[in-house]
Amino acid sequence: MSREKKDAKNFACKFDREIFEKLEEFCELSGQNKTAVVERAVEKYIEENLEMIKEVAKKL
C-alpha cells in the first residue's frame, strides 16, 4: 500500500557546511529524513517567533 501524497511545495536553499553536517548526523542517528527534520524545525521557529514579528511589523 502506498502512502498518500501530501500537499507540498518544493523549496531549495543553501546551508552552511557545518549546519548541514550536523543535520546529516542528526538524521542518521534519529532515523528521520532531512525534509521531516527541517519542516519541524522551521515550524517550531515560526510558532515561537511569529507573534513577536507581527508586533514589530506593526510598529514600522
PEDAZI-V392142 format. One record per helix or strand of 3 or more residues. SS is the DSSP state (2 for helix, 1 for strand). FROM is the first residue (numbers start at 1). LEN is the number of residues. If there is no record, write none. Layout:
<<SS,FROM,LEN> <SS,FROM,LEN>>
This chain:
<<2,17,14> <2,34,26>>
